[in-house]
Amino acid sequence: MRLIPDLAACGHDPEEQLRRSGWAGAPAGLVDVALAGLAGRAWRDGHRPEPPEVPGLRRMQREQAGHLLRWLEGRMS
């Protein structure tokens, strides 16, 4: 599931990717908890100081957080 937000960033439907993953049979509530945890981590890390040896890392983490939060919002509506 960790890579699905990256696929969503490239235009793939995250729910379709979820159905094709090892998480396909997982209870919806557990998927939502996992997404919330991943989003929180990406959001937190995305607001840390930029490491000079990996330029753009924090921007990418903030983008991941955004994709995860939109996916989670769609699942909860």
PQR file with spaces between the fields and no chain letter, atoms N, CA, C, O and H, PARSE charges and radii, in Angstrom:
ATOM       1  N    MET     1       0.830   -1.189    0.000 -0.4000 1.5000
ATOM       2  CA   MET     1       0.000    0.000    0.000 -0.0000 2.0000
ATOM       3  C    MET     1       0.873    1.251    0.000  0.5500 1.7000
ATOM       4  O    MET     1       0.428    2.307   -0.448 -0.5500 1.4000
ATOM       5  N    ARG     2       2.063    1.156    0.476 -0.4000 1.5000
ATOM       6  CA   ARG     2       2.944    2.314    0.605 -0.0000 2.0000
ATOM       7  C    ARG     2       3.205    3.012   -0.731  0.5500 1.7000
ATOM       8  O    ARG     2       3.413    4.225   -0.759 -0.5500 1.4000
ATOM       9  H    ARG     2       2.424    0.297    0.840  0.4000 1.0000
ATOM      10  N    LEU     3       3.197    2.273   -1.822 -0.4000 1.5000
ATOM      11  CA   LEU     3       3.494    2.868   -3.132 -0.0000 2.0000
ATOM      12  C    LEU     3       2.258    3.380   -3.864  0.5500 1.7000
ATOM      13  O    LEU     3       2.390    4.090   -4.861 -0.5500 1.4000
ATOM      14  H    LEU     3       3.028    1.288   -1.800  0.4000 1.0000
ATOM      15  N    ILE     4       1.077    3.042   -3.400 -0.4000 1.5000
ATOM      16  CA   ILE     4      -0.143    3.446   -4.105 -0.0000 2.0000
ATOM      17  C    ILE     4      -0.272    4.965   -4.216  0.5500 1.7000
ATOM      18  O    ILE     4      -0.693    5.441   -5.271 -0.5500 1.4000
ATOM      19  H    ILE     4       0.970    2.466   -2.590  0.4000 1.0000
ATOM      20  N    PRO     5       0.069    5.763   -3.182 -0.5600 1.5000
ATOM      21  CA   PRO     5      -0.014    7.217   -3.356  0.2800 2.0000
ATOM      22  C    PRO     5       0.909    7.731   -4.471  0.5500 1.7000
ATOM      23  O    PRO     5       0.587    8.707   -5.147 -0.5500 1.4000
ATOM      24  N    ASP     6       2.051    7.070   -4.655 -0.4000 1.5000
ATOM      25  CA   ASP     6       2.935    7.476   -5.745 -0.0000 2.0000
ATOM      26  C    ASP     6       2.294    7.172   -7.093  0.5500 1.7000
ATOM      27  O    ASP     6       2.446    7.941   -8.043 -0.5500 1.4000
ATOM      28  H    ASP     6       2.312    6.277   -4.106  0.4000 1.0000
ATOM      29  N    LEU     7       1.583    6.061   -7.178 -0.4000 1.5000
ATOM      30  CA   LEU     7       0.857    5.744   -8.408 -0.0000 2.0000
ATOM      31  C    LEU     7      -0.279    6.740   -8.628  0.5500 1.7000
ATOM      32  O    LEU     7      -0.549    7.141   -9.760 -0.5500 1.4000
ATOM      33  H    LEU     7       1.459    5.437   -6.407  0.4000 1.0000
ATOM      34  N    ALA     8      -0.943    7.139   -7.540 -0.4000 1.5000
ATOM      35  CA   ALA     8      -2.011    8.143   -7.644 -0.0000 2.0000
ATOM      36  C    ALA     8      -1.448    9.459   -8.161  0.5500 1.7000
ATOM      37  O    ALA     8      -2.104   10.158   -8.932 -0.5500 1.4000
ATOM      38  H    ALA     8      -0.723    6.813   -6.621  0.4000 1.0000
ATOM      39  N    ALA     9      -0.238    9.796   -7.739 -0.4000 1.5000
ATOM      40  CA   ALA     9       0.392   11.037   -8.203 -0.0000 2.0000
ATOM      41  C    ALA     9       0.634   11.002   -9.704  0.5500 1.7000
ATOM      42  O    ALA     9       0.732   12.047  -10.347 -0.5500 1.4000
ATOM      43  H    ALA     9       0.295    9.228   -7.112  0.4000 1.0000
ATOM      44  N    CYS    10       0.731    9.798  -10.261 -0.4000 1.5000
ATOM      45  CA   CYS    10       0.945    9.638  -11.711 -0.0000 2.0000
ATOM      46  C    CYS    10      -0.369    9.454  -12.456  0.5500 1.7000
ATOM      47  O    CYS    10      -0.368    9.160  -13.651 -0.5500 1.4000
ATOM      48  H    CYS    10       0.652    8.948   -9.739  0.4000 1.0000
ATOM      49  N    GLY    11      -1.501    9.626  -11.754 -0.4000 1.5000
ATOM      50  CA   GLY    11      -2.798    9.576  -12.416 -0.0000 2.0000
ATOM      51  C    GLY    11      -3.546    8.268  -12.278  0.5500 1.7000
ATOM      52  O    GLY    11      -4.632    8.132  -12.843 -0.5500 1.4000
ATOM      53  H    GLY    11      -1.502    9.866  -10.783  0.4000 1.0000
ATOM      54  N    HIS    12      -3.015    7.302  -11.552 -0.4000 1.5000
ATOM      55  CA   HIS    12      -3.708    6.028  -11.370 -0.0000 2.0000
ATOM      56  C    HIS    12      -4.732    6.139  -10.240  0.5500 1.7000
ATOM      57  O    HIS    12      -4.535    6.875   -9.273 -0.5500 1.4000
ATOM      58  H    HIS    12      -2.133    7.412  -11.093  0.4000 1.0000
ATOM      59  N    ASP    13      -5.817    5.401  -10.382 -0.4000 1.5000
ATOM      60  CA   ASP    13      -6.872    5.383   -9.363 -0.0000 2.0000
ATOM      61  C    ASP    13      -6.380    4.573   -8.165  0.5500 1.7000
ATOM      62  O    ASP    13      -6.120    3.378   -8.308 -0.5500 1.4000
ATOM      63  H    ASP    13      -5.977    4.803  -11.168  0.4000 1.0000
ATOM      64  N    PRO    14      -6.242    5.191   -6.983 -0.5600 1.5000
ATOM      65  CA   PRO    14      -5.715    4.447   -5.834  0.2800 2.0000
ATOM      66  C    PRO    14      -6.609    3.290   -5.396  0.5500 1.7000
ATOM      67  O    PRO    14      -6.105    2.265   -4.937 -0.5500 1.4000
ATOM      68  N    GLU    15      -7.920    3.436   -5.528 -0.4000 1.5000
ATOM      69  CA   GLU    15      -8.814    2.351   -5.129 -0.0000 2.0000
ATOM      70  C    GLU    15      -8.640    1.142   -6.050  0.5500 1.7000
ATOM      71  O    GLU    15      -8.680    0.000   -5.593 -0.5500 1.4000
ATOM      72  H    GLU    15      -8.329    4.269   -5.900  0.4000 1.0000
ATOM      73  N    GLU    16      -8.451    1.393   -7.325 -0.4000 1.5000
ATOM      74  CA   GLU    16      -8.200    0.283   -8.259 -0.0000 2.0000
ATOM      75  C    GLU    16      -6.881   -0.404   -7.911  0.5500 1.7000
ATOM      76  O    GLU    16      -6.794   -1.632   -7.921 -0.5500 1.4000
ATOM      77  H    GLU    16      -8.419    2.321   -7.696  0.4000 1.0000
ATOM      78  N    GLN    17      -5.870    0.379   -7.607 -0.4000 1.5000
ATOM      79  CA   GLN    17      -4.579   -0.191   -7.225 -0.0000 2.0000
ATOM      80  C    GLN    17      -4.707   -0.981   -5.931  0.5500 1.7000
ATOM      81  O    GLN    17      -4.081   -2.031   -5.787 -0.5500 1.4000
ATOM      82  H    GLN    17      -5.940    1.377   -7.599  0.4000 1.0000
ATOM      83  N    LEU    18      -5.505   -0.497   -4.992 -0.4000 1.5000
ATOM      84  CA   LEU    18      -5.729   -1.205   -3.738 -0.0000 2.0000
ATOM      85  C    LEU    18      -6.369   -2.562   -4.009  0.5500 1.7000
ATOM      86  O    LEU    18      -5.970   -3.569   -3.423 -0.5500 1.4000
ATOM      87  H    LEU    18      -6.014    0.356   -5.109  0.4000 1.0000
ATOM      88  N    ARG    19      -7.364   -2.590   -4.898 -0.4000 1.5000
ATOM      89  CA   ARG    19      -8.053   -3.842   -5.212 -0.0000 2.0000
ATOM      90  C    ARG    19      -7.103   -4.856   -5.845  0.5500 1.7000
ATOM      91  O    ARG    19      -7.355   -6.059   -5.775 -0.5500 1.4000
ATOM      92  H    ARG    19      -7.689   -1.772   -5.373  0.4000 1.0000
ATOM      93  N    ARG    20      -6.026   -4.395   -6.453 -0.4000 1.5000
ATOM      94  CA   ARG    20      -5.063   -5.278   -7.109 -0.0000 2.0000
ATOM      95  C    ARG    20      -3.881   -5.631   -6.195  0.5500 1.7000
ATOM      96  O    ARG    20      -2.957   -6.329   -6.614 -0.5500 1.4000
ATOM      97  H    ARG    20      -5.821   -3.418   -6.510  0.4000 1.0000
ATOM      98  N    SER    21      -3.913   -5.155   -4.970 -0.4000 1.5000
ATOM      99  CA   SER    21      -2.781   -5.338   -4.065 -0.0000 2.0000
ATOM     100  C    SER    21      -3.057   -6.433   -3.036  0.5500 1.7000
ATOM     101  O    SER    21      -4.144   -7.010   -2.997 -0.5500 1.4000
ATOM     102  H    SER    21      -4.664   -4.588   -4.630  0.4000 1.0000
ATOM     103  N    GLY    22      -2.070   -6.700   -2.222 -0.4000 1.5000
ATOM     104  CA   GLY    22      -2.226   -7.642   -1.130 -0.0000 2.0000
ATOM     105  C    GLY    22      -3.177   -7.154   -0.049  0.5500 1.7000
ATOM     106  O    GLY    22      -3.583   -7.930    0.816 -0.5500 1.4000
ATOM     107  H    GLY    22      -1.187   -6.231   -2.254  0.4000 1.0000
ATOM     108  N    TRP    23      -3.534   -5.884   -0.089 -0.4000 1.5000
ATOM     109  CA   TRP    23      -4.477   -5.303    0.865 -0.0000 2.0000
ATOM     110  C    TRP    23      -5.921   -5.428    0.399  0.5500 1.7000
ATOM     111  O    TRP    23      -6.825   -4.925    1.066 -0.5500 1.4000
ATOM     112  H    TRP    23      -3.204   -5.253   -0.792  0.4000 1.0000
ATOM     113  N    ALA    24      -6.153   -6.081   -0.722 -0.4000 1.5000
ATOM     114  CA   ALA    24      -7.485   -6.128   -1.322 -0.0000 2.0000
ATOM     115  C    ALA    24      -8.559   -6.636   -0.365  0.5500 1.7000
ATOM     116  O    ALA    24      -9.677   -6.122   -0.384 -0.5500 1.4000
ATOM     117  H    ALA    24      -5.418   -6.489   -1.264  0.4000 1.0000
ATOM     118  N    GLY    25      -8.264   -7.605    0.450 -0.4000 1.5000
ATOM     119  CA   GLY    25      -9.272   -8.172    1.340 -0.0000 2.0000
ATOM     120  C    GLY    25      -9.273   -7.582    2.736  0.5500 1.7000
ATOM     121  O    GLY    25     -10.020   -8.044    3.599 -0.5500 1.4000
ATOM     122  H    GLY    25      -7.356   -8.023    0.466  0.4000 1.0000
ATOM     123  N    ALA    26      -8.464   -6.583    2.972 -0.4000 1.5000
ATOM     124  CA   ALA    26      -8.368   -5.991    4.308 -0.0000 2.0000
ATOM     125  C    ALA    26      -9.644   -5.223    4.652  0.5500 1.7000
ATOM     126  O    ALA    26     -10.250   -4.606    3.776 -0.5500 1.4000
ATOM     127  H    ALA    26      -7.858   -6.208    2.271  0.4000 1.0000
ATOM     128  N    PRO    27     -10.051   -5.258    5.912 -0.5600 1.5000
ATOM     129  CA   PRO    27     -11.219   -4.473    6.324  0.2800 2.0000
ATOM     130  C    PRO    27     -10.995   -2.985    6.038  0.5500 1.7000
ATOM     131  O    PRO    27      -9.898   -2.462    6.231 -0.5500 1.4000
ATOM     132  N    ALA    28     -12.036   -2.327    5.583 -0.4000 1.5000
ATOM     133  CA   ALA    28     -11.935   -0.910    5.188 -0.0000 2.0000
ATOM     134  C    ALA    28     -11.398   -0.043    6.316  0.5500 1.7000
ATOM     135  O    ALA    28     -10.594    0.856    6.072 -0.5500 1.4000
ATOM     136  H    ALA    28     -12.928   -2.752    5.427  0.4000 1.0000
ATOM     137  N    GLY    29     -11.824   -0.295    7.534 -0.4000 1.5000
ATOM     138  CA   GLY    29     -11.361    0.508    8.664 -0.0000 2.0000
ATOM     139  C    GLY    29      -9.856    0.398    8.877  0.5500 1.7000
ATOM     140  O    GLY    29      -9.201    1.383    9.216 -0.5500 1.4000
ATOM     141  H    GLY    29     -12.478   -1.026    7.732  0.4000 1.0000
ATOM     142  N    LEU    30      -9.313   -0.790    8.680 -0.4000 1.5000
ATOM     143  CA   LEU    30      -7.869   -0.971    8.834 -0.0000 2.0000
ATOM     144  C    LEU    30      -7.095   -0.274    7.720  0.5500 1.7000
ATOM     145  O    LEU    30      -6.016    0.274    7.950 -0.5500 1.4000
ATOM     146  H    LEU    30      -9.846   -1.590    8.404  0.4000 1.0000
ATOM     147  N    VAL    31      -7.648   -0.298    6.521 -0.4000 1.5000
ATOM     148  CA   VAL    31      -7.024    0.431    5.407 -0.0000 2.0000
ATOM     149  C    VAL    31      -7.018    1.922    5.726  0.5500 1.7000
ATOM     150  O    VAL    31      -6.015    2.602    5.513 -0.5500 1.4000
ATOM     151  H    VAL    31      -8.524   -0.742    6.334  0.4000 1.0000
ATOM     152  N    ASP    32      -8.135    2.426    6.236 -0.4000 1.5000
ATOM     153  CA   ASP    32      -8.221    3.854    6.572 -0.0000 2.0000
ATOM     154  C    ASP    32      -7.207    4.235    7.653  0.5500 1.7000
ATOM     155  O    ASP    32      -6.580    5.291    7.572 -0.5500 1.4000
ATOM     156  H    ASP    32      -8.950    1.874    6.410  0.4000 1.0000
ATOM     157  N    VAL    33      -7.049    3.381    8.656 -0.4000 1.5000
ATOM     158  CA   VAL    33      -6.071    3.646    9.711 -0.0000 2.0000
ATOM     159  C    VAL    33      -4.662    3.675    9.127  0.5500 1.7000
ATOM     160  O    VAL    33      -3.864    4.550    9.463 -0.5500 1.4000
ATOM     161  H    VAL    33      -7.558    2.523    8.721  0.4000 1.0000
ATOM     162  N    ALA    34      -4.361    2.727    8.260 -0.4000 1.5000
ATOM     163  CA   ALA    34      -3.038    2.699    7.632 -0.0000 2.0000
ATOM     164  C    ALA    34      -2.801    3.952    6.796  0.5500 1.7000
ATOM     165  O    ALA    34      -1.717    4.534    6.838 -0.5500 1.4000
ATOM     166  H    ALA    34      -5.009    2.017    7.987  0.4000 1.0000
ATOM     167  N    LEU    35      -3.813    4.368    6.036 -0.4000 1.5000
ATOM     168  CA   LEU    35      -3.680    5.584    5.227 -0.0000 2.0000
ATOM     169  C    LEU    35      -3.471    6.810    6.108  0.5500 1.7000
ATOM     170  O    LEU    35      -2.649    7.671    5.794 -0.5500 1.4000
ATOM     171  H    LEU    35      -4.693    3.895    6.001  0.4000 1.0000
ATOM     172  N    ALA    36      -4.213    6.888    7.209 -0.4000 1.5000
ATOM     173  CA   ALA    36      -4.057    8.030    8.115 -0.0000 2.0000
ATOM     174  C    ALA    36      -2.648    8.057    8.706  0.5500 1.7000
ATOM     175  O    ALA    36      -2.046    9.123    8.829 -0.5500 1.4000
ATOM     176  H    ALA    36      -4.880    6.188    7.464  0.4000 1.0000
ATOM     177  N    GLY    37      -2.127    6.896    9.068 -0.4000 1.5000
ATOM     178  CA   GLY    37      -0.777    6.835    9.606 -0.0000 2.0000
ATOM     179  C    GLY    37       0.273    7.238    8.583  0.5500 1.7000
ATOM     180  O    GLY    37       1.196    7.992    8.893 -0.5500 1.4000
ATOM     181  H    GLY    37      -2.617    6.029    8.968  0.4000 1.0000
ATOM     182  N    LEU    38       0.130    6.736    7.365 -0.4000 1.5000
ATOM     183  CA   LEU    38       1.072    7.109    6.303 -0.0000 2.0000
ATOM     184  C    LEU    38       0.989    8.602    5.996  0.5500 1.7000
ATOM     185  O    LEU    38       2.010    9.256    5.785 -0.5500 1.4000
ATOM     186  H    LEU    38      -0.620    6.123    7.113  0.4000 1.0000
ATOM     187  N    ALA    39      -0.230    9.135    5.971 -0.4000 1.5000
ATOM     188  CA   ALA    39      -0.405   10.570    5.694 -0.0000 2.0000
ATOM     189  C    ALA    39       0.238   11.410    6.786  0.5500 1.7000
ATOM     190  O    ALA    39       0.917   12.397    6.501 -0.5500 1.4000
ATOM     191  H    ALA    39      -1.060    8.603    6.142  0.4000 1.0000
ATOM     192  N    GLY    40       0.023   11.019    8.034 -0.4000 1.5000
ATOM     193  CA   GLY    40       0.602   11.765    9.147 -0.0000 2.0000
ATOM     194  C    GLY    40       2.122   11.758    9.107  0.5500 1.7000
ATOM     195  O    GLY    40       2.767   12.779    9.347 -0.5500 1.4000
ATOM     196  H    GLY    40      -0.529   10.217    8.265  0.4000 1.0000
ATOM     197  N    ARG    41       2.681   10.607    8.804 -0.4000 1.5000
ATOM     198  CA   ARG    41       4.142   10.518    8.725 -0.0000 2.0000
ATOM     199  C    ARG    41       4.679   11.372    7.581  0.5500 1.7000
ATOM     200  O    ARG    41       5.657   12.101    7.749 -0.5500 1.4000
ATOM     201  H    ARG    41       2.157    9.778    8.609  0.4000 1.0000
ATOM     202  N    ALA    42       4.038   11.280    6.418 -0.4000 1.5000
ATOM     203  CA   ALA    42       4.494   12.063    5.270 -0.0000 2.0000
ATOM     204  C    ALA    42       4.365   13.556    5.549  0.5500 1.7000
ATOM     205  O    ALA    42       5.250   14.333    5.192 -0.5500 1.4000
ATOM     206  H    ALA    42       3.243   10.688    6.281  0.4000 1.0000
ATOM     207  N    TRP    43       3.267   13.960    6.183 -0.4000 1.5000
ATOM     208  CA   TRP    43       3.053   15.377    6.514 -0.0000 2.0000
ATOM     209  C    TRP    43       4.134   15.871    7.477  0.5500 1.7000
ATOM     210  O    TRP    43       4.751   16.914    7.261 -0.5500 1.4000
ATOM     211  H    TRP    43       2.548   13.329    6.473  0.4000 1.0000
ATOM     212  N    ARG    44       4.348   15.098    8.544 -0.4000 1.5000
ATOM     213  CA   ARG    44       5.369   15.468    9.534 -0.0000 2.0000
ATOM     214  C    ARG    44       6.753   15.559    8.891  0.5500 1.7000
ATOM     215  O    ARG    44       7.454   16.559    9.047 -0.5500 1.4000
ATOM     216  H    ARG    44       3.847   14.250    8.720  0.4000 1.0000
ATOM     217  N    ASP    45       7.136   14.515    8.174 -0.4000 1.5000
ATOM     218  CA   ASP    45       8.467   14.508    7.568 -0.0000 2.0000
ATOM     219  C    ASP    45       8.609   15.595    6.512  0.5500 1.7000
ATOM     220  O    ASP    45       9.687   16.162    6.335 -0.5500 1.4000
ATOM     221  H    ASP    45       6.566   13.703    8.048  0.4000 1.0000
ATOM     222  N    GLY    46       7.523   15.881    5.817 -0.4000 1.5000
ATOM     223  CA   GLY    46       7.564   16.900    4.775 -0.0000 2.0000
ATOM     224  C    GLY    46       7.786   18.306    5.303  0.5500 1.7000
ATOM     225  O    GLY    46       8.102   19.213    4.533 -0.5500 1.4000
ATOM     226  H    GLY    46       6.647   15.421    5.961  0.4000 1.0000
ATOM     227  N    HIS    47       7.626   18.498    6.592 -0.4000 1.5000
ATOM     228  CA   HIS    47       7.827   19.816    7.198 -0.0000 2.0000
ATOM     229  C    HIS    47       9.102   19.900    8.035  0.5500 1.7000
ATOM     230  O    HIS    47       9.319   20.866    8.767 -0.5500 1.4000
ATOM     231  H    HIS    47       7.369   17.762    7.217  0.4000 1.0000
ATOM     232  N    ARG    48       9.923   18.891    7.915 -0.4000 1.5000
ATOM     233  CA   ARG    48      11.238   18.928    8.564 -0.0000 2.0000
ATOM     234  C    ARG    48      12.212   19.691    7.672  0.5500 1.7000
ATOM     235  O    ARG    48      11.918   19.924    6.500 -0.5500 1.4000
ATOM     236  H    ARG    48       9.746   18.106    7.321  0.4000 1.0000
ATOM     237  N    PRO    49      13.357   20.081    8.204 -0.5600 1.5000
ATOM     238  CA   PRO    49      14.353   20.766    7.367  0.2800 2.0000
ATOM     239  C    PRO    49      14.805   19.885    6.194  0.5500 1.7000
ATOM     240  O    PRO    49      14.934   18.667    6.310 -0.5500 1.4000
ATOM     241  N    GLU    50      15.032   20.541    5.090 -0.4000 1.5000
ATOM     242  CA   GLU    50      15.468   19.838    3.870 -0.0000 2.0000
ATOM     243  C    GLU    50      16.884   19.293    4.069  0.5500 1.7000
ATOM     244  O    GLU    50      17.791   20.052    4.412 -0.5500 1.4000
ATOM     245  H    GLU    50      14.927   21.531    4.996  0.4000 1.0000
ATOM     246  N    PRO    51      17.090   17.978    3.858 -0.5600 1.5000
ATOM     247  CA   PRO    51      18.457   17.464    3.946  0.2800 2.0000
ATOM     248  C    PRO    51      19.226   17.860    2.677  0.5500 1.7000
ATOM     249  O    PRO    51      18.747   17.605    1.572 -0.5500 1.4000
ATOM     250  N    PRO    52      20.384   18.466    2.811 -0.5600 1.5000
ATOM     251  CA   PRO    52      21.104   18.946    1.638  0.2800 2.0000
ATOM     252  C    PRO    52      21.496   17.832    0.664  0.5500 1.7000
ATOM     253  O    PRO    52      21.663   18.079   -0.530 -0.5500 1.4000
ATOM     254  N    GLU    53      21.641   16.617    1.173 -0.4000 1.5000
ATOM     255  CA   GLU    53      22.051   15.525    0.288 -0.0000 2.0000
ATOM     256  C    GLU    53      20.890   14.937   -0.527  0.5500 1.7000
ATOM     257  O    GLU    53      21.112   14.126   -1.426 -0.5500 1.4000
ATOM     258  H    GLU    53      21.505   16.417    2.143  0.4000 1.0000
ATOM     259  N    VAL    54      19.651   15.346   -0.211 -0.4000 1.5000
ATOM     260  CA   VAL    54      18.478   14.843   -0.948 -0.0000 2.0000
ATOM     261  C    VAL    54      17.551   16.015   -1.261  0.5500 1.7000
ATOM     262  O    VAL    54      16.491   16.144   -0.650 -0.5500 1.4000
ATOM     263  H    VAL    54      19.470   16.004    0.519  0.4000 1.0000
ATOM     264  N    PRO    55      17.938   16.868   -2.203 -0.5600 1.5000
ATOM     265  CA   PRO    55      17.090   18.018   -2.517  0.2800 2.0000
ATOM     266  C    PRO    55      15.729   17.570   -3.074  0.5500 1.7000
ATOM     267  O    PRO    55      15.641   16.650   -3.887 -0.5500 1.4000
ATOM     268  N    GLY    56      14.694   18.238   -2.619 -0.4000 1.5000
ATOM     269  CA   GLY    56      13.345   17.934   -3.091 -0.0000 2.0000
ATOM     270  C    GLY    56      12.620   16.872   -2.281  0.5500 1.7000
ATOM     271  O    GLY    56      11.440   16.613   -2.519 -0.5500 1.4000
ATOM     272  H    GLY    56      14.765   18.986   -1.958  0.4000 1.0000
ATOM     273  N    LEU    57      13.310   16.249   -1.323 -0.4000 1.5000
ATOM     274  CA   LEU    57      12.686   15.188   -0.535 -0.0000 2.0000
ATOM     275  C    LEU    57      11.464   15.695    0.221  0.5500 1.7000
ATOM     276  O    LEU    57      10.417   15.049    0.204 -0.5500 1.4000
ATOM     277  H    LEU    57      14.268   16.459   -1.130  0.4000 1.0000
ATOM     278  N    ARG    58      11.583   16.833    0.879 -0.4000 1.5000
ATOM     279  CA   ARG    58      10.471   17.336    1.695 -0.0000 2.0000
ATOM     280  C    ARG    58       9.272   17.727    0.836  0.5500 1.7000
ATOM     281  O    ARG    58       8.129   17.509    1.239 -0.5500 1.4000
ATOM     282  H    ARG    58      12.434   17.359    0.893  0.4000 1.0000
ATOM     283  N    ARG    59       9.514   18.293   -0.326 -0.4000 1.5000
ATOM     284  CA   ARG    59       8.409   18.617   -1.243 -0.0000 2.0000
ATOM     285  C    ARG    59       7.682   17.337   -1.661  0.5500 1.7000
ATOM     286  O    ARG    59       6.452   17.303   -1.696 -0.5500 1.4000
ATOM     287  H    ARG    59      10.442   18.470   -0.653  0.4000 1.0000
ATOM     288  N    MET    60       8.443   16.290   -1.976 -0.4000 1.5000
ATOM     289  CA   MET    60       7.852   15.019   -2.381 -0.0000 2.0000
ATOM     290  C    MET    60       7.034   14.428   -1.232  0.5500 1.7000
ATOM     291  O    MET    60       5.959   13.873   -1.460 -0.5500 1.4000
ATOM     292  H    MET    60       9.442   16.318   -1.947  0.4000 1.0000
ATOM     293  N    GLN    61       7.532   14.542   -0.007 -0.4000 1.5000
ATOM     294  CA   GLN    61       6.791   14.023    1.134 -0.0000 2.0000
ATOM     295  C    GLN    61       5.499   14.799    1.366  0.5500 1.7000
ATOM     296  O    GLN    61       4.477   14.209    1.716 -0.5500 1.4000
ATOM     297  H    GLN    61       8.405   14.993    0.179  0.4000 1.0000
ATOM     298  N    ARG    62       5.536   16.108    1.175 -0.4000 1.5000
ATOM     299  CA   ARG    62       4.305   16.905    1.305 -0.0000 2.0000
ATOM     300  C    ARG    62       3.303   16.527    0.220  0.5500 1.7000
ATOM     301  O    ARG    62       2.100   16.473    0.477 -0.5500 1.4000
ATOM     302  H    ARG    62       6.366   16.588    0.890  0.4000 1.0000
ATOM     303  N    GLU    63       3.788   16.267   -0.982 -0.4000 1.5000
ATOM     304  CA   GLU    63       2.897   15.835   -2.070 -0.0000 2.0000
ATOM     305  C    GLU    63       2.285   14.474   -1.738  0.5500 1.7000
ATOM     306  O    GLU    63       1.091   14.262   -1.952 -0.5500 1.4000
ATOM     307  H    GLU    63       4.765   16.311   -1.191  0.4000 1.0000
ATOM     308  N    GLN    64       3.097   13.552   -1.216 -0.4000 1.5000
ATOM     309  CA   GLN    64       2.569   12.247   -0.816 -0.0000 2.0000
ATOM     310  C    GLN    64       1.475   12.415    0.231  0.5500 1.7000
ATOM     311  O    GLN    64       0.427   11.773    0.152 -0.5500 1.4000
ATOM     312  H    GLN    64       4.066   13.724   -1.042  0.4000 1.0000
ATOM     313  N    ALA    65       1.721   13.280    1.212 -0.4000 1.5000
ATOM     314  CA   ALA    65       0.718   13.519    2.248 -0.0000 2.0000
ATOM     315  C    ALA    65      -0.583   14.010    1.624  0.5500 1.7000
ATOM     316  O    ALA    65      -1.665   13.562    2.005 -0.5500 1.4000
ATOM     317  H    ALA    65       2.572   13.802    1.277  0.4000 1.0000
ATOM     318  N    GLY    66      -0.482   14.923    0.674 -0.4000 1.5000
ATOM     319  CA   GLY    66      -1.676   15.435    0.009 -0.0000 2.0000
ATOM     320  C    GLY    66      -2.446   14.352   -0.715  0.5500 1.7000
ATOM     321  O    GLY    66      -3.672   14.300   -0.625 -0.5500 1.4000
ATOM     322  H    GLY    66       0.397   15.286    0.364  0.4000 1.0000
ATOM     323  N    HIS    67      -1.742   13.481   -1.436 -0.4000 1.5000
ATOM     324  CA   HIS    67      -2.406   12.376   -2.137 -0.0000 2.0000
ATOM     325  C    HIS    67      -3.059   11.412   -1.154  0.5500 1.7000
ATOM     326  O    HIS    67      -4.183   10.960   -1.374 -0.5500 1.4000
ATOM     327  H    HIS    67      -0.746   13.523   -1.509  0.4000 1.0000
ATOM     328  N    LEU    68      -2.359   11.101   -0.080 -0.4000 1.5000
ATOM     329  CA   LEU    68      -2.921   10.207    0.931 -0.0000 2.0000
ATOM     330  C    LEU    68      -4.156   10.801    1.580  0.5500 1.7000
ATOM     331  O    LEU    68      -5.146   10.098    1.785 -0.5500 1.4000
ATOM     332  H    LEU    68      -1.446   11.468    0.098  0.4000 1.0000
ATOM     333  N    LEU    69      -4.115   12.089    1.907 -0.4000 1.5000
ATOM     334  CA   LEU    69      -5.269   12.725    2.543 -0.0000 2.0000
ATOM     335  C    LEU    69      -6.464   12.805    1.601  0.5500 1.7000
ATOM     336  O    LEU    69      -7.601   12.614    2.031 -0.5500 1.4000
ATOM     337  H    LEU    69      -3.311   12.660    1.741  0.4000 1.0000
ATOM     338  N    ARG    70      -6.224   13.084    0.325 -0.4000 1.5000
ATOM     339  CA   ARG    70      -7.336   13.111   -0.644 -0.0000 2.0000
ATOM     340  C    ARG    70      -7.943   11.720   -0.809  0.5500 1.7000
ATOM     341  O    ARG    70      -9.162   11.570   -0.892 -0.5500 1.4000
ATOM     342  H    ARG    70      -5.300   13.239   -0.025  0.4000 1.0000
ATOM     343  N    TRP    71      -7.083   10.709   -0.856 -0.4000 1.5000
ATOM     344  CA   TRP    71      -7.570    9.340   -0.973 -0.0000 2.0000
ATOM     345  C    TRP    71      -8.406    8.982    0.255  0.5500 1.7000
ATOM     346  O    TRP    71      -9.503    8.438    0.125 -0.5500 1.4000
ATOM     347  H    TRP    71      -6.092   10.831   -0.789  0.4000 1.0000
ATOM     348  N    LEU    72      -7.899    9.281    1.424 -0.4000 1.5000
ATOM     349  CA   LEU    72      -8.616    8.981    2.655 -0.0000 2.0000
ATOM     350  C    LEU    72      -9.942    9.748    2.717  0.5500 1.7000
ATOM     351  O    LEU    72     -10.964    9.201    3.130 -0.5500 1.4000
ATOM     352  H    LEU    72      -7.008    9.723    1.531  0.4000 1.0000
ATOM     353  N    GLU    73      -9.913   10.998    2.310 -0.4000 1.5000
ATOM     354  CA   GLU    73     -11.147   11.800    2.289 -0.0000 2.0000
ATOM     355  C    GLU    73     -12.188   11.149    1.383  0.5500 1.7000
ATOM     356  O    GLU    73     -13.360   11.056    1.748 -0.5500 1.4000
ATOM     357  H    GLU    73      -9.083   11.443    1.975  0.4000 1.0000
ATOM     358  N    GLY    74     -11.765   10.699    0.205 -0.4000 1.5000
ATOM     359  CA   GLY    74     -12.679   10.033   -0.717 -0.0000 2.0000
ATOM     360  C    GLY    74     -13.255    8.751   -0.145  0.5500 1.7000
ATOM     361  O    GLY    74     -14.417    8.427   -0.388 -0.5500 1.4000
ATOM     362  H    GLY    74     -10.813   10.774   -0.092  0.4000 1.0000
ATOM     363  N    ARG    75     -12.465    8.034    0.599 -0.4000 1.5000
ATOM     364  CA   ARG    75     -12.944    6.794    1.208 -0.0000 2.0000
ATOM     365  C    ARG    75     -13.942    7.065    2.316  0.5500 1.7000
ATOM     366  O    ARG    75     -14.820    6.241    2.571 -0.5500 1.4000
ATOM     367  H    ARG    75     -11.521    8.298    0.797  0.4000 1.0000
ATOM     368  N    MET    76     -13.824    8.199    2.976 -0.4000 1.5000
ATOM     369  CA   MET    76     -14.668    8.491    4.132 -0.0000 2.0000
ATOM     370  C    MET    76     -15.935    9.267    3.762  0.5500 1.7000
ATOM     371  O    MET    76     -16.807    9.466    4.609 -0.5500 1.4000
ATOM     372  H    MET    76     -13.111    8.869    2.769  0.4000 1.0000
ATOM     373  N    SER    77     -16.040    9.699    2.525 -0.4000 1.5000
ATOM     374  CA   SER    77     -17.234   10.476    2.148 -0.0000 2.0000
ATOM     375  C    SER    77     -18.325    9.594    1.578  0.5500 1.7000
ATOM     376  O    SER    77     -19.391   10.089    1.213 -0.5500 1.4000
ATOM     377  H    SER    77     -15.332    9.537    1.838  0.4000 1.0000
